[in-house]
Amino acid sequence: MSLKQQRINETMRLVKIHSRHINCIRLHKSTNIAHQQKICEICMWLLANDMDFITEAEFIGGGRADILVLEEAIAIEVLDSELKKDRVIHLKDYPVPKLEVSVAQPWKGL
């Protein structure tokens, strides 16, 4: 088994089974269009750069990341108008490092 696949498997163990849709863009219905477009933009970049991801990744220990990059074991959280207090509560449950991305800023990659 390759090192890349081992890293993917290790990260997948952190996610609930029903949430393991690899390289499938799933959007939460409560988010706005700009938020959804930024998620799609990032996922298209990840695919173009041969990186596997899960969107709306629900962690076994709690929390849900907008995007979980499997081989990097990093959660990407797209932020728009969330209050700082709400962000801290939302992000504290993640078992992996987090990267916050604003909908207003261009995506430059990992």
N, C-alpha and C positions, 0 to 999 in steps of 0.2 A: 504494500500500500504506500502511495506517495506521501510525502510530508504535507502537501497541500490537502489531500484527502483526510489525513489524520487531524489537521487543524479544523477542517469543516466538521468532521464528526464530533470533535470535542465541543465546538460551539453549538452544534445541533442539540447536544445533551442538555443544554440550558433552556431549551424552548419546548413548550407544551406540544404534544404530538399533533393535535388538530391544527396547529399553527405552522406546520412545517411545509409550506408551499414554496419550494426553491425556484427562484427566478420568475416568479409570478407576481405581477403588480396587483396588489389588493389595496383598495382605498376605503377608509372609514367614512361612512355617510355623513358624519357630523362635521367633517372638515370642509373648509371653503375651497373654491376653485384654485386659487393661487397656491394653497398648501398642496393640493393634489397634483398640480402641474409641476411643482418643485420636486415632489417625490418621483414623478415619472421621469423628469430630467435627470435626476441622480441615478435612477435605476437604469436608464438607457446608457449612461456613461459607464456604470459598473459592467453592464453586459458587453459593451464595446471594448472594455479593458479586461475581459475574461475573469470577472469576479462574480462569485455567487452571493446571493442575498435572499433575505426573507423580509417581506413587508408586513406591517402590523404583527410583528413577532411578539407573542405573549410568553414571557419568561415563567418558568415553573415556580420560582420564588416570588412572583408578582411583578407587575409593570408590563408595559407594552411599548416597544420601540417602533417608530415609523419605519425604519430600515435597519436590519441587522446584516452587516457584511460578514459572511461566514469565515473566510480564510483569514481575515484580519481581526476577528472577534471584537468588532467595534459597532456600537449603536449610533445611528445617525438620527437626530431628532430635528425635524423641520419646525422652525418657530415663526409665528407671525405676530399676533397681537397678545400672546400669553403674558400674563403678569409675571414678574420675577419670582414672587412668592409661589405661584402655581407651578412654575418651571422647576423650582427646587424640590417641591413635593413630588412632581411627576418623574423627575430624573433620578431620585435617590434610590429607587428600587432596582436599578439595572445591575446585573452581575458582571458587566463588561464596561470598558471605557466608553465615554459618550462624546459625540461631536455634535455641536449645535450649529445648525445652518439656518440663516434667515431667508425667508422667501424673497426678500428685496435684493439680496446679494447674488451675484452670478456664481454658479458652481464651478470650482476650479479643480476638483478632484481630490483624492486622498493623498 
